[in-house]
Amino acid sequence: MKSFLLAAGGALVLAAALVIGVLFDRERSVPGGAEAMAHAPRPAAPGNPLPVLWDAPAFSFVDQNGHRFTDRELEDRVWIGDFMFTSCTSICPMMTARMAELQRAIPSRKVHFVSFSVDPDRDSPEVLRVYAKMWRADESRWHFLATDRKGLAETAKAMKTFVRPPEPDGSIEHSGIFTLTDGKGRVRGVYDSGDAGALRQLARDAAALAGDAPATAAPIAETAWTLPESGTEDSRTGRALYASAGCAACHSQARVAPGLEGRFGSRVQLEGGGDALFEEAYVRESILDPNAKVVAGYPRMMPTYRGQLSETQVDQLVAYVLSLPVPPGVATRETVAGSVAPAEVVDPVCGMAVSPGAGTATAAYGGRTYSFCSPTCQGRFLAAPERYAKR
C-alpha cells in the first residue's frame, strides 16, 4: 500500500454508517452494504443479549482443501463471515489482515471464520489454499470458499450484503462488512471492517456468543488491541511479527504493497513528489504513522500499529525490515547514494525495486522494456513516457 508496512486495523456499523465505494483498477469495494447496515445493531447494554437480525442462509461450496463445506458444518459454532477475492488490490488484503487479527484475538475453538470468494472465475480451491497459507490461517477454523455465480448471488443476498461478480471488463464490486452468526444460524451483528473499535466489539460479541468469558471485557475505549504474546523468545522476533501481522502476505505482492527487500539506504519516491531515505526513522514512522509519508503509486490504506505493538516489538519489526536482503535479480546498490540498479529492475515512475517475472507490469519505449511495481505506475508511464524513460 502507500506506506511500506501493511497489516491490520475495523466502529460497530450503525444504521447511518458510511456507504462510500472506492474504485480501483479492477474492483470496487464498498465498505458497507446498505441493506445490511440497515440491520446493524447498536451496542447491547451490559447484560443484554445481541439482537437476532436474520437467519443465515443454507449454502454449499468447496473449501480451500477441495472438501465440500456447507452451513451444516457450522452448527453449534459461532462464525464470522466476509466476502473477498484473492486478486483484490483494495480493501480485501486489509479485510483478510483484520480477520487474521480476529483469529489471533479469539482463540476459542468454538469460533470459526468463513471467507466467501466473490470471484468464482479465478478463485479455485487451489488458489484459495495458497492464499490461506500466505495469511497463516488456522485452517481448522478458517474456511475459504470457492463459490459459483448462482450460489454466491443467493448467499450474498440472504446475508444482506452487496456483491456484484466480475463484469465483462473484469470489475468486481463487494462490501467490506463482517457479519457475526451464532451457533443456531442466526446473524447477530454487522460490523464495519475498517474500524478498530468494531473489531474490538466483534471480538467481545463473538466470545460472548461462544460462551467464553471475553478477555476484552473492559469498555471499548479501554481495550487494548494487541498482537498476542508468546512464551518463547523466537516467536517475539521481528521475523515472527512480520509474518503473523500479515506484512509478508501484502509486501510479497507488488500489486498490493511495495516490496521491502534490500531497501535499506535507498531513496523512496513519495506521493506528491519528493522522497525519503529508507532507514530506521522512516520505517518506524511507517509503522506508527503510515500516512505521514506515502509511497507513490499505492493507495492510502495501511493502518497504524500505534497502540498495537509495544516499543520492543516495534524495535524488533524495524530491525527485521532493515535486515531484509536484496531479492534475486536486483543488483547490489550503494547504500549511501541509495540508488538501485540496473534500470530494468527499477520502476522508473516511483523508483521502487522490481523483480521482473510472470505478471509483472511492463511497457516498451525507446527500444527498452521497463518494469513496474503496479498497474498504477505503468499507467502513469504510458501517459507520459518521455518524462520517466531513462536516457
C-alpha positions in Angstrom: 0.0 0.0 0.0 1.1 3.6 0.1 3.2 3.1 3.2 5.9 0.5 3.5 4.3 -1.7 6.2 0.8 -3.1 5.9 -1.1 -5.3 8.2 -4.4 -4.9 10.0 -7.0 -2.4 11.8 -12.0 -2.0 11.7 -16.8 1.1 15.0 -19.7 -1.0 15.0 -21.7 -0.3 11.9 -24.8 1.7 12.8 -27.9 2.4 10.8 -26.4 5.6 9.4 -22.9 4.3 8.8 -20.8 5.1 5.8 -21.7 3.9 2.3 -18.8 5.1 0.3 -17.4 3.0 -2.6 -13.7 3.1 -3.6 -13.0 2.4 -7.3 -9.6 0.8 -8.2 -8.2 -0.8 -11.3 -10.4 -3.8 -11.5 -12.7 -3.8 -8.5 -14.9 -1.5 -6.4 -15.0 -2.4 -2.7 -18.0 -0.9 -0.9 -17.3 -0.6 2.9 -20.9 -1.5 3.8 -24.0 -2.9 2.1 -26.9 -0.5 2.5 -29.4 -3.4 3.3 -27.1 -5.0 5.8 -26.3 -1.7 7.5 -30.0 -1.0 8.0 -30.0 -4.1 10.2 -26.8 -3.3 12.0 -27.1 -3.5 15.8 -26.2 -0.8 18.3 -24.0 -2.0 21.2 -26.0 -4.1 23.6 -26.4 -2.8 27.1 -24.4 -4.7 29.7 -26.2 -7.9 30.5 -28.5 -7.7 27.4 -28.0 -10.2 24.5 -27.3 -9.1 21.0 -30.5 -8.9 18.9 -31.3 -11.5 16.3 -31.1 -9.8 12.9 -32.0 -12.5 10.4 -31.3 -16.2 9.6 -28.1 -17.1 7.8 -28.8 -19.0 4.5 -28.0 -22.6 3.7 -25.0 -22.9 1.3 -22.7 -25.5 -0.2 -19.3 -24.7 -1.6 -15.9 -26.2 -1.9 -13.2 -25.1 0.6 -9.5 -24.4 0.1 -8.7 -28.1 0.6 -11.1 -29.3 -2.0 -13.7 -30.5 0.5 -17.4 -29.8 0.3 -18.3 -27.3 3.0 -21.9 -26.5 3.9 -23.7 -24.4 6.5 -24.3 -27.6 8.5 -20.5 -27.7 9.3 -21.1 -24.5 11.4 -24.0 -25.9 13.5 -23.3 -25.1 17.2 -20.4 -22.8 16.2 -20.2 -19.1 16.2 -18.8 -17.8 13.0 -17.5 -14.5 11.5 -18.0 -14.1 7.7 -16.8 -11.8 5.0 -16.8 -11.6 1.2 -13.4 -11.1 -0.6 -11.2 -12.2 -3.5 -7.6 -13.1 -3.8 -6.5 -10.8 -6.6 -8.1 -7.7 -5.0 -5.7 -4.7 -4.6 -8.0 -2.5 -2.5 -9.7 -3.4 0.8 -9.5 -7.2 0.6 -5.9 -7.5 1.9 -7.0 -5.2 4.7 -10.1 -7.3 5.5 -8.1 -10.5 5.4 -5.5 -9.0 7.7 -8.2 -8.0 10.1 -9.7 -11.5 10.0 -6.3 -12.8 10.8 -6.2 -10.4 13.8 -9.5 -11.7 15.0 -8.3 -15.2 14.6 -5.5 -14.5 16.9 -7.6 -12.4 19.3 -10.3 -15.1 19.6 -8.5 -18.4 20.4 -11.8 -20.3 21.2 -12.3 -23.4 19.1 -16.0 -22.6 19.1 -15.5 -19.6 16.9 -14.9 -20.1 13.2 -14.2 -17.8 10.2 -15.7 -18.0 6.7 -14.4 -16.1 3.7 -16.6 -16.3 0.6 -14.8 -15.6 -2.6 -16.7 -13.1 -4.9 -14.5 -14.2 -7.9 -15.7 -17.6 -8.9 -14.0 -17.5 -12.2 -10.5 -17.2 -10.7 -10.6 -18.3 -7.1 -10.4 -22.0 -7.3 -9.7 -24.2 -4.2 -6.1 -24.4 -5.3 -5.8 -20.5 -5.4 -7.6 -20.2 -2.1 -5.3 -22.8 -0.5 -2.2 -20.8 -1.4 -3.9 -17.6 -0.2 -4.8 -19.2 3.2 -1.2 -20.4 3.7 0.1 -16.9 2.8 -2.0 -15.4 5.5 -1.1 -18.1 8.0 -4.7 -19.1 8.5 -5.7 -21.6 11.1 -7.4 -23.9 8.6 -9.1 -25.9 11.2 -11.2 -22.8 12.0 -10.8 -20.5 8.9 -12.6 -21.7 5.8 -12.0 -20.0 2.4 -14.8 -21.0 0.0 -14.7 -21.2 -3.8 -18.1 -20.1 -5.0 -20.2 -20.4 -8.1 -22.1 -17.5 -9.5 -25.6 -18.7 -8.6 -24.7 -19.8 -5.1 -22.7 -16.6 -4.5 -25.6 -14.4 -5.6 -28.0 -16.3 -3.4 -25.7 -16.3 -0.3 -24.8 -12.7 -0.6 -28.5 -11.6 -0.9 -29.5 -13.7 2.1 -26.6 -12.3 4.1 -27.9 -8.8 3.1 -24.5 -7.7 1.8 -23.6 -6.2 -1.6 -21.8 -8.3 -4.1 -21.5 -8.0 -7.9 -19.4 -10.8 -9.6 -17.0 -10.0 -12.3 -18.3 -7.8 -15.1 -17.1 -8.2 -18.8 -14.5 -5.6 -18.1 -13.2 -7.6 -15.1 -14.5 -5.2 -12.4 -15.9 -6.7 -9.1 -17.9 -4.9 -6.5 -18.5 -6.0 -3.0 -19.0 -4.7 0.5 -16.4 -4.6 3.3 -18.6 -5.7 6.2 -18.1 -8.6 8.7 -21.1 -10.5 10.0 -21.4 -12.4 13.2 -23.6 -15.6 13.2 -24.4 -17.7 16.3 -24.5 -21.5 16.7 -28.1 -21.6 15.6 -27.5 -19.9 12.3 -28.8 -16.5 13.3 -27.0 -13.4 12.3 -26.4 -11.3 15.4 -24.2 -8.4 14.3 -22.9 -6.5 11.3 -19.5 -4.6 11.7 -17.5 -2.2 9.6 -14.2 -3.9 8.8 -12.5 -0.6 8.5 -12.5 0.5 12.2 -10.5 -0.9 15.1 -13.4 -0.2 17.5 -15.6 -2.5 15.5 -13.1 -5.3 15.7 -12.8 -5.0 19.4 -16.6 -5.1 19.7 -16.8 -8.0 17.4 -14.2 -10.0 19.3 -16.2 -9.4 22.6 -19.5 -10.3 21.0 -18.1 -13.5 19.4 -16.6 -14.6 22.7 -19.9 -13.9 24.5 -21.9 -15.9 21.9 -19.5 -18.8 22.2 -20.0 -18.8 26.0 -16.4 -17.8 26.7 -15.5 -15.1 29.1 -14.1 -12.4 26.8 -10.5 -11.3 27.5 -11.6 -7.8 26.4 -14.4 -7.3 28.9 -13.4 -3.7 29.6 -15.1 -0.8 27.9 -14.1 -0.5 24.2 -12.1 2.7 24.8 -10.0 1.0 27.4 -9.5 -2.2 25.5 -6.0 -2.9 24.0 -5.9 -4.4 20.6 -2.5 -6.1 20.6 -0.8 -8.9 18.9 -0.6 -12.0 21.1 2.4 -12.5 23.3 4.3 -15.9 23.3 6.3 -17.7 25.8 9.3 -18.3 23.5 11.9 -15.7 22.6 11.9 -16.8 19.0 8.3 -16.0 18.4 8.8 -12.5 19.7 11.3 -11.7 17.0 10.7 -9.2 14.2 10.5 -12.1 11.8 7.7 -13.7 13.6 5.9 -10.4 13.9 6.4 -9.7 10.2 4.7 -12.9 9.3 2.0 -13.1 11.9 0.8 -9.5 11.4 0.3 -10.1 7.6 3.2 -7.9 6.5 4.7 -10.8 4.5 1.4 -11.5 2.8 0.9 -8.0 1.4 4.5 -6.9 0.8 5.2 -10.1 -1.2 2.8 -8.8 -3.8 3.9 -5.7 -5.7 0.3 -5.0 -6.9 -0.8 -4.8 -3.3 2.1 -3.2 -1.4 5.7 -2.2 -2.2 8.5 -4.7 -1.7 10.8 -4.2 1.3 13.7 -6.5 0.5 17.1 -4.8 0.2 15.7 -1.3 0.5 17.9 -0.1 3.4 19.7 3.1 2.4 17.7 3.6 -0.8 15.5 6.6 -1.7 11.7 6.1 -1.6 9.6 8.1 -4.1 6.7 9.7 -2.2 3.2 10.8 -3.2 3.1 14.4 -4.4 6.8 14.5 -5.2 9.9 14.3 -3.0 11.4 11.3 -1.5 12.6 9.8 1.8 15.6 7.7 2.8 14.7 4.2 3.7 16.4 3.9 7.1 15.4 3.3 10.7 13.4 6.5 11.3 11.5 6.2 8.1 10.5 2.5 8.8 9.5 3.3 12.3 7.3 6.3 11.1 5.7 4.0 8.5 4.7 1.6 11.2 3.3 4.2 13.6 2.2 7.0 11.3 1.7 5.3 7.9 0.1 8.3 6.2 2.9 10.7 7.1 5.0 9.7 4.1 3.1 7.7 1.4 4.8 5.8 -1.3 3.9 6.9 -4.8 1.7 4.6 -6.8 -0.1 2.9 -3.9 -3.5 3.7 -2.3 -3.7 5.1 1.3 -4.9 2.0 3.1 -2.3 1.0 5.7 -3.5 1.3 9.3 -1.2 2.3 12.2 0.4 -0.1 14.6 0.5 2.6 17.3 -1.0 1.1 20.4 -1.0 -2.4 18.8 2.7 -3.1 19.2 4.9 -2.5 22.2 8.0 -0.4 21.8 10.1 -3.5 21.9 8.0 -5.1 19.2 8.3 -2.0 17.0 12.1 -2.1 17.5 12.2 -5.8 16.5 10.0 -5.2 13.5 12.1 -2.3 12.3 15.3 -4.3 12.7 13.9 -7.2 10.7 12.7 -5.0 7.8 16.1 -3.2 7.6 17.8 -6.6 7.5 15.8 -8.0 4.6 18.3 -8.9 1.8 18.3 -7.7 -1.8 16.0 -10.0 -3.8 17.2 -12.1 -6.7 17.6 -10.2 -9.9 18.4 -6.8 -8.2 22.0 -5.7 -8.4 23.8 -4.6 -5.2 23.4 -0.8 -4.8 25.3 1.8 -2.9 23.5 2.4 0.4 24.8 5.9 0.7 23.6 7.1 -2.7 20.5 5.0 -2.3 20.3 4.1 -6.0 19.0 0.7 -7.1 20.4 -0.8 -10.3 20.2 -1.8 -13.1 17.4 0.3 -14.7 15.4 -2.6 -16.0 14.6 -3.8 -12.4 13.7 -0.3 -11.1 10.2 1.2 -11.6 11.0 4.4 -13.5 8.0 6.1 -12.0 8.4 5.5 -8.3 11.9 4.2 -8.1 10.9 1.0 -6.4 12.9 -2.2 -7.0 11.0 -4.7 -9.2 11.9 -8.3 -9.8 10.5 -9.0 -13.3 8.6 -12.1 -13.7 5.2 -13.6 -14.8 2.5 -11.0 -14.2 4.9 -8.0 -13.8 3.5 -4.9 -15.5 5.8 -3.8 -18.3 6.0 -1.2 -21.1 8.3 -0.7 -24.1 9.6 2.7 -25.1 12.7 3.9 -26.9 13.9 0.4 -27.6 13.9 -0.5 -23.9 11.5 -2.5 -21.7 10.5 -1.1 -18.3 9.0 -3.0 -15.4 6.6 -1.5 -12.9 5.6 -2.3 -9.3 1.9 -1.8 -10.1 -0.5 -1.0 -12.9 -0.8 2.5 -11.5 2.8 3.3 -12.2 2.5 1.6 -15.6 -0.4 3.8 -16.5 1.5 6.9 -15.4 4.5 5.9 -17.5 2.3 5.2 -20.6 0.6 8.6 -20.2 4.0 10.4 -20.4 6.8 8.0 -21.2 9.2 10.8 -22.1 9.0 12.0 -18.6 10.1 8.8 -17.0 12.2 7.0 -19.6 15.9 6.5 -18.9 18.2 8.1 -21.4 
